[in-house]
Amino acid sequence: MPQDSTAPDNNIVDQPFGELLSDRYLSYALSTIMSRSLPDVRDGMKPVHRRLMYAMYQLKLNPTGAPKKSARVVGDVIGKFHPHGDTAVYDAMVRLAQDFAQRYPLVDGQGNFGNIDGDNAAAMRYTEARLTAVALLLLEGIEEDAVDFRPTYDGSENEPAVLPGGFPNLLANGSTGIAVGMATSIPPHNVAELCEAMELMLENKEASVAELAKIVSGPDFPTGGTLVEDKKDIVTAYETGKGSFRVRAKWEKEELKGGTYQLIISEIPYQVQKSKLIERIAELIMSRKLPMLDDVRDESAEDIRVVLMPKSRNVDPNLLMEALYRNCDLENRFSLNMNVLEDGLVPRVMNLKEVLQAWMNHQKDVLVRRSQHRLEKVLHRLEVLDGYLIVYLNIDEVIRIIRFEDDPKAELMKVFKLTDVQTEAVLNLRLRRLHKLEEMEIKGEHDKLCTERDELEKLIKSDARQWTRIKKQIATIKKMFGQDTELGARRTVIGKPPAPVTVNLDEAMIEKEPITIICSRQGWVRAMKGQGLNPKDFKYKDGDREAFVLEAQTTDKLLVFGTNGRFYTVGCDKLPPGRGFGEPLRIMVDLPNDSDITGMMLHKPGQKILVAATSGHGFIVKSDDVLAQTKNGRQVLNVSGKSEAVLCKAVAESHDHIAVMGKNRKMLVFELEELPEMGRGKGVIMQKYKDGGISDAKTFKWEEGLTYKYASGETVVSDLNPWLGKRASAGRLPPNGFPKSNKFG
């Protein structure tokens, strides 16, 4: 009969598309979270890794046995347990074998399993693999009812829901994964430190995460490097389960002939591919974004050795590395997000203490289950041995019953009150074991098993005994992977957080050489090589003469003070060479035509400078506050009308008084603290004048007295009380013999 197309289909469900999509997506998200991306806090594994370990265990790929082809392992995994592609399984297996990816490798790979340059492993048909001793710790007790098993995807076999995990794998090897709406990122740690932290937790249940962080000082990456994260940030990350760790490459300076040097990179940050890192550095050199660096070479063999050649021997290696840290992956951040599955079901972000406690709780459960399993075996064996002992006491009657009775099993159970288990054991007993010596061995075994039974029963009933056993297990792991072992020794060095460094690439490239700066009255400036030169040898243009002569280094900065009250900054390496008369300073800085140079000095960080105008106004300014970034300079002393800047002098830290000389030939001495310290302004009046203005000023230490030029030498005035007064006073005539120029010299 033809089917009516208009008849309703009972399989059709009328449901809004939004609800339908939401339900389906939620199912997919939960599947991704639980079955793919997030590790279980108990064994630190995702399903693919767990299935790999179990499949290799079933294949008996022990560390002491012969390895098998990786293709065989992958075939067993996807055939029995993992309904996914072979590429995903093999990639996971390769990562478990890479000593630069796993802090404690779980697979012992033979063949090409890739390298730190980012090269892929050989195909699975070419490589071989077996388990490591660490993997055996994770699997120990799996056949002793230590964990639950569940059916595989096709129901044909069973697989472990979680491994016994007799090794703190989650924190030891770390884990990363991106699920739907959540992710996990856990760096590797040092097992000896984890064990010590757990011992503290067992001794003091109230131990805080901060106390644990004193022991677990930070991640321990397989590739080493230097951890430069602030300790407070590390503690906060462990307390919240979220944060990040800054890791830098490890380097050293290698001296070469002729005073040159090269830098050797021996360890790079975790999960950074060396080949891409070198490509990036080479790109920086080619694009001239790193002018301090001349070349990069990879001389790595089994160990990493990346050679960096600076452009000049005068380049500061610390500045060079600081520039590299900012421009490439020689400095990298590894995030911490301890989002894990609690009991294999609920995703949750845990802190350090919670993760360690979860592992210990799992070990306690495993211990109880294994002990219960062993107790059952012991009780079964004791039951059999009890039957054997009855047999040996009545051996002739037992033989008669077996030979002549129609149903020997029932007769034995009736006559000797044997259980079914005991009767089966007696019937299966070989005749060769019916000698007197065997009876003695059975009695010895019986006594030994009775003692073991009593111990197991006490252990199962006592919580304290269980934690004592866990503590011994932790101590064994700590000894096995101690800091004195090759595998257990800490690789990542805990360094101090780097101080903020301002990297000026231009300055770092300057070759440091001694020079003498010469500036004429008309503003022509030049830099002659060397110091200690004879001023009589300096030549100037007709009508011009000497104004300033300073000894400096090419790395110094020259401060130029104009009569307009502005400071200009010129790099000493930018000054014209000493041949000829030099060049006008006005073409290097934007000094107006109606302004002249009134002062010139070298910049010294932290130094203080006295600035003053012809009106007698002045103040103290820090040298760091007068540095100018542009040719236009920086306005410091405000001048107006006929007033102009006239003084710019360095102030020593020990100076406590100032002497001011006016054009009216009046001198005033007052305490230096009466002058304010400012960044910019007009300042305060230093000396009062009826006519004229300031001629000169000098700071000095009261105890040492005031020196000034006298004839061809200098003289010192010790008693300055006649001139001592308050700021803004008029002052009085200077001592006899004071220069007619009204300058201190």
N, C-alpha and C positions, 0 to 999 in steps of 0.2 A: 504494500500500500504506500503510495507517495506521502512523504512527510509534509505536513502543513507548515509553510515557512512563517506563518503568522503566530504559530503556537508559542507560548512563553517557554524560555529555557530555564529550568530550575537551577542551573549552575551559575547564572548571572546574579551578581550581588550589587545592589544599588547602594553606592557609597560615594560621598564627595571625593573628588580627585585629590584635594589637599590632604585629607585624612589618610587616604590610601598611600600617597607619596610619603607622608610623614612616618607612617608605620614601617614602610619598606626601608626608608633611609635610616631609621633608628635601628632596625635589625642589622643593617649593613655596618653602621657605626659601631655597635656593640661587638659585632664579629671582628671588626678590624682592631678594636681596642684590646679584646681578650685573646684573640687567636693569631695576632700578627705583630703588633707594634709595641706593646708595653710589656716589660719583663715582670716576672713574678718575684716578689721581694724575698721569697724563701730560697730559691736557687739562682736568682739573677738571670734567668733564661727566658727567651721567647720560645714558642712551640717549635720553630724550625731547628733551633740549636739543641733543644731537649731531644728531639727526635733523631737528630744526627748522633748525639752521644749514645742514645739507647741502641740505635742500629749498629753502631761500631762496637758496642758492648756485646751485642748478640753475635756479631761476627768474630768475637774473641780477639779484637785488635789491641792486645795489651802492649804496654811499653817494651816488654821484654820479647814479645813475639815478632813475627815477620809482618810487615805492612801489606796491605792489599791495594789494588788499583782504586783510585778515587771514584771511578765510574761504577765500580761494584757497590761502594758505599752509597753513592747518590741513587743508584738503581733501587737498592733496598729501601731507602728512605721514601722515595716517591711511590714505590710499589706497595709498601706496607702502611705507611703512616701519613705522608704529606701529599695531599692532592694538588700539587702545584708544579710548576715547570722545573726542569732539572737545572737551569741556569741560576735560579734563585737559591736553590739548595747548595749548589757548588760554590757560589759566591760567598754564602754564609760559612761554608766549610773552609774556604781559603782564608777568610778573615780570622777564623779561630786558630789558624796555623801561623799567622804572620806575627813575628816577635816585635815588629814595630807598630802593630795595631793592638795586640793583646799584651797586657802587662804580664800575665801568667798564661801562656798559650795552652789551649786544651787539645789541640791536634798537633801531632808530630808529623809534619809534611816532608816528603822526600821528592825532589824534583823542583821545578820552577813554580813557586807559589807567589810570584810577584815581588816587587821591591819598593823601597821608599820613594823612588822616582815617579811612581804611579804606573809602572808597566804592569800589564795584566799577567795573571798566572797562565801556565800552559794549559791546554785542554785536559779534561779529566781523564782521558784515556792514556795520558802520558805520566800523570803524577800518581804517587802512592801515599797512603796515610795510615796512621795508627793513633791510639790515644796516648796522652801524656799522664804522668803520675798525678797531676792536678785533677785531670778528668776522672781518674779512678776514685779520688776522694769524693767527688760529686756523686759518683755512682755506687759508692760503698754501701752495702746493705739493701740494694734494690731487690734482691731475691729473698729477702728476709722479712717480707711484709712491712717494709719501712714506710711505704707510701701507697696511696690508692692508685689503682689502674682503671682505665676506662676503655670502652670499645673504640677501635680505629674508625676512620671515616666510612669504611665499607662493612664494618662489623665482623670481619674475618679474624681479627686478632685484637689484643689489648695493648695499650701503651700507658706509660706512667703519666699521671696528671701533673706531677712535680717530681723532681729528683730528690734523693735524700739530702744532697747538698752539704756534704761534710767539709765544705770550704766556702768562706764568705765571698762568693763569686760576684755578687751584684756590685759591691763597692770595690772589690779587688780588680776586676776587669772592666767595670763600667758598662754603660749601655746607652745607645741613642735610638730614637724612633719617633716617627710622626704618625699619630693616629688621626681619627676624625675629631676635630675640635680640641685636641690635646696632644702633647708631645712629652718626651722624656729625654733627658740629657744628663748622664752621670759619668764623671771622669774616673779613671782608674786610681786606686789608692794602694798604699803599702800594707801588705797583709800583717806584717809584724806589728805595725802601729795599730791596726784594727784590733788585733788580738789583745794588745796591751790595754786598749780602750775598753774592750769587753770585760777584761779582768777587773778593771776599776769599777765597772757597772755591777759586777757580781759582788764586789766587796762593799760598794756603797750604792745602794739603789737610788739614792737622791742625787747622784752625780749629775751636774748640769752639762748642757752641750758645750758651754764655754770651757769647762774642765776637760771634757773629752777632746776639744779642739787643741788643747795644749799638747796632747799626745798625737792625735791625727792632725799634723801641722799643715796639711794641704794635700792635693792630688799628687800622685807619683806616676808620671807618664812614662810609657815604655821608651820613648825617644829622649827622655831626660829634659834638658832645658833648665831655666831658672824661673821659679815662681816669684813674681814681684808684686803680688797683691798685698794690700794693707791688711794687717792681722785682724783689725776690727771688722773689715768687710768679709774676711774668711769666716770668722765666728758667726756673723750675721747670716751668711749663706747657709752654714750648717744648722743654725737655729730655725730658719724658715724653710729650708729645703730648696731655696731659689737664690741664685746669684750668679757670679761669673769669676773666673780666675784668669789673671793676666800672666802669660808665660813668654819669656824671651829666650832667644837662642843663646847658647854658651859660646864664648869667643875668647881668644887670647892674642896677644901681640907677639909677633915673631920677628926678632931683629935680623936684619940683613947687613951686607957689607956697605960701607960708605955712609953709615948713619941712617940708611933707609929701613923701612920695616914693611911687613904685611900682616893682615889680620886673618886668623884661621877660625872658621866656624866649625865647631866639632859636634854640636847638638842643635837641632832645630825644633820648633814647637810641634806639639802633637797634631797629627792629621794634616800636616802641611807637606805637599809633594815637593821633593827637592828640585826636580827638573823645572817645575813651574816657578818655584822661588828664584832660581838662577835666571830664568827667562825674564822675570820681572825686574831683577836687578840690572840685567843687561839692557833692558828697555829704558830704565832710568838713566843709564849711562849714555845711550844713544840719543835720547831726547834732551840731554843736558840738564835734566832735573836734579842731578846729583853731581855737580861739578867737582866735588872733593874726591870722587872715585874715578880711577883710571881704567880698571879692568877687574873682571871676576872670572875665576877658573874653578872647575870641579875636578879635584884630585882624589875623589873618594874611591875607596876600594871596599873592604868590608865595613870599615868605619867611615863616618862622614868627615870629609875634609874639603871645605869650600874656601878658596883663597880670594881675599879682597886686596887689591893693590891701590893704595891711595895715590892721588895725583902728585902730591908733594910730601916730603918727609916732615914738613912743618904742619901738616894737617893733624889736628888733635884727634886721636883714635876714638875718644869718648864722644866727641861731636859727630864724627863720621857714623858711628853706630847709632847715635840718637836720630840722625837723619834717616838711616835705613829703617829703624824701628817704626818711624812715622810713615814711611812710604812703601813698605813691603811686609810680607808675613814673617819677618824675623821676630816680630812681636805679634802675638795672637791672643785672642780671648776664647776661653772654653766656658760655655755656659753650664750652670748647674740647675737642673730641674728634676728633683727626685720624685717624679710621678710614676708610681709603680702599682702593680696589682696586689692588693692585700688579700691573702688566702686564695689568690688566683681568680678572684671575682670582682672586687671593688677597686677601681682606680682611685688613688689618693696620693697627695704630695706629703711625703714624710720628711722629718728632720733626721739628722745623723743618729741620734739616740734611738729613735723609733725603728729605723732600718736595722740597726745592730740588734735591738731587742727582738724584732721579728725573726731574725735569723736564729738567735739563740732559742726562742720559743719553738721554732721548727725543729731544731736539733733535739730539744727535749721530747717533742712528740715522736720523732724518729727513734730516739733512744728507748722510749717506753714500748713502742711497737716492736722494735727488734728484740727487746728483752722478753716481751710476751711471746713472740714467735719462738725464741730460743727456749723459753720455759716449756712451751708445748712440746718441742722436740725432746727436751730432757725428760719430761714426764712420760712421753711415749716410750723412750728408750728404757727408762726405769721399769716401766710396766713389762717390757719384753725381758729385761734382765731378771725380774722377779720370777717370771715363768721359767727361765733357764735354770735358776737356782733350784726350783721345785723339781725340775727334770733330773738334775744331777744328784739330788738326794734319793730319787726313786727311778733310777735309770733302767733297771731290769724290768720293772712293771710297765714303764712307758714303752719299752721295746716290745714287750708281749702284747700290749694293747694294739700297737701299730701293726704287728704281724698278723694277729689272729682275729681282731674285732672287725665286724662288717662296716661300722661307722666309727673309725678311730677318733675323729674330731669330737663327736658328741660324747664318746666315752671318756676321753681325756678331760673335757670340760666338767663332766659329771663327777669323776673320781677325784680329780685334784683341784676342783673349783677354779679352773682357769678361765680367763676372759677369752673372747674371740681373737683378739690381737695376740695374746700369749699363745693360744693354741696354734694359730697359723705360723707363728715364729718357731714353735717346737717342731711342727711338721716339716718345716723347711730347713731344719737344722741338719748339717752334714755330719756323717758318721765320724769323719776325721777330727771333729771338734769335741768328741766325747772322751777326752782324756783329763787327768787330774789337774794338769797345768792350766788348761782352759778354764776350769772352775775357779781357780785362784785369780785369774785375770778378770773374770766376770765380777767377782767380789770386789776387786780393786776398782774396777770401772764404776761399780754400783756406789761405792763409798764416795768416789770423786764426784759423781753426778748428783748425789744427795747434797753434797756441800754446795755445788753450783746452783742447785734448785733453791736452797735456802737463801743464797745471796741474791738470786734473781727475784725471788718473792719480796725480799726486803727492799730491793731497788725499786720495784714497781709500786710498792706501797708508800715509799718515802720520797717526798718532794726534795728534801735537803740532800739525800744521796744522789738524786738525779742531777741537781745543779753542781754537786761536787764532781760528778763524772763529766759534765759539760765543761767545767773549768779545766779538768785534766786534758780533755780533747783540745781545748783552745791553746793550752800550754804546749801540746805536742805540735800543733800547726805553727805556733810562734817559733818553736825551735827549728822546725823543718824549713821555714822560710824566714829565718832570722836575718838581721842586718849584716851578719858575718858570712852569709852565703852568697853565691854568685847571683842567683835568681832573686833573692830577697833583699839585697842591698838597695837602699834608696837611690834612685837615679835622678829625680828632679830635685835640684838644690833649692832650699828656701832662702831667697834673697830679701833685701830690704826694698821697700817701695822707692822707686827712683824720684829724686827731687826734681821739681819742674825746671826744665832747661830750655832757654831760648836759643834756638839754633839759627844763627846768622850764617848762611852759607857763604856769603861774600867775605865775611871776616875770616871764616875758617880757611879760606883759600889763600889768604895773604901770607906771604913768606916774611917771617919776622927778621928784620935787619935794623941795625942802629943807623940813625940819620941825624943830621943837624938842620933844623928849620930856620930859614933866614927870611925876614920880612922887612922891607924898606919903609921909609916914611910915606912914600907915595903908594904903598900897598902892593908892591911887587914881591911875590913869594916864590921860594924854591926850596928843595930839599937836597942837601949834599950827603953823600954816603959817608958813614963813619961819625965818630964823636971825638971830642977833645981837639977840635980844629982851632987854628989861630985866627981870631976875628980880623986881624990886619990883612989877611989874605982874601977877605971877601971884597968883591967889586960891586959897585952900584952905578947906575946911570948918572950922567952929569946933572948936578943939582939935587940929587937924591942921597940919602944916607941911611944908616942903620936905625931900625926901630925895635925889632924883636929878634932875639936869637934863642932858640930852644933845642935842647938835645932830647931826642925821642926815639921810638921804634916805629917801624912801618905799620904795626898793628894798632898803634894809638889813634885816638881821635883828638883833633885840634879844635879848641873852642875859641871862636873869634867874637869879641864884644864890640859892637858899633856904638857910635855916639847917639844913635837913635834908640838905645836901650835894648836892642835885640841881640840875642846870642845866635851865632851861626856855627854849624858843625861840619868839619871837613875831615875825611879819612886821610891819615898821613900817607897812605900808599897812593892816594890820588894826587898828591902834590907834584908839580913839574920837577924834573931832574935839576941837579945843581949847575949844569952847564949854562952859560950866559947869565942873564939877569932874572930868569924865571918868567912868570906870567902874572898879570894883574889878578888879585884875589877876587875882584868884582865879577869876573867871568865864571867863577866857581860858585859864588853865592850871590843872592839878589840884594847886595848892599846898595842902597840908593846913592845917587850922585852927590846929594847934599849931606851925606853922612860919611864919617871917616872911621878908621879902626882906632879904638882907644885902649883895647886890651887883648891879650892873646895868651892862652895857657893850654896845657894838656888836661884832658878829662881823666879824673881819678874817681872811681866809684866811692860814694860815701863822703867825699870831701865837701867842705863848706866854702862858700865864696862871698866876699864882701863886695857889694856893688853900690856906687854912689853917683849922684848927679852934681853938676856945678852949683846948684842951689843949696847944696849941703844936705839933701835928703839921701837916705840910704837904708839898706837892710842886709840881712844874711840870707843866702839862698843855697840850697843843696845843688851840687854839681849834676846830680841825676835829673834834676828838674829843669835844667837849661839845655839838655840835649835836644837838637832839632832833627826832625826826620826829613824835612824838605829844604830846598835851597832858600826858601823864604825866611828861614830862621824861626826863632821863638821870642816873642815879646816878653821881657822879664821886668825891666825897670821902665816905668811910665814917665815920660818927660813931655814937657809942653812949653810953649813960648820960647824964650831965649835959653832956657835950661836944656842941657844935654848931658848924656852919660859921660863920665870922665874917669871913673875908677873901677877896676876889676882885679881883686887880689885874693889869693888863697888864704884861708884861715886854718891854722893848725889846731888840733884838738886841745893842746895844752894852753893855748892863749886864753887869757881871761880879761885883758884890758885893750883899749884902742886909743891911739893918739891921732888927733885930727889937726891938720895945719891949714889955715886959711890964707888966701892971697893977701889979706891985710896983716900978715905976719903975726898972727895970734895962734897959739897952740893950746889945745884942750885934751886932757886925758880923762876917760871915764870907763866904767866897767862895761865889758862887752855884752853882758846879759841885758843891758838896757836897750840894745838893738834887737828888734824882733826878727824872727825867722819866717820868711814868706816865700811863696812860689812866684808871685807877681804882684806889682803894685808900685806906688810912689815912694813908700818908705816913710821914715820919720826924720825930722831935722836933727842932724848930728851936732852942728855948731851954728851959732847965730852970728850973722854978719850985718853991718850997716851998709857996707858996699863991698863989691867983689863977690867972691864965692870960695868954694873949697879948692885947695891946691893939692893936698895929698893926705893920705891916711895910712896907718899901719897898726896891725894887731900884734900884741906881744904878751909875754908872761911877766907878771909884776915882779916876781922874785928875781928874774934874770935882768930886769931893767930894759930901757929903750935904747936901741942902737940907731945911729944915723951916720951918714957919710961926713967925714971930717978930713979936709985936705986930701991926702992920697990914701987914707985909710978909713977906719971907723972908730967911733967913740961910744961909750955907754954912759947913760945917765941913770944912776941908781936911785937917787932921791927925787921922785916925781911928785911929791906931795904938793909943791907950789902950783902945779898945773892940774892937779886932780880936782874934778868937779862933777857936776851932773850933766847929763846929756842936754844939748841945746843951750849951754852956757857960751859966753863970748870967748873965754880963755884969756891968756896973757902972753907976753913976748916970750919966744923960745930961749933956751939956754945960749950963753955966749958961744960963738963959733958955729952956730947952726947955718947950713948953706943958704946963700942969698937966693937960690932958686926955689926956696920954700919946699923942697922935696927931701924926704928921708933917705933917698938914694936907693 
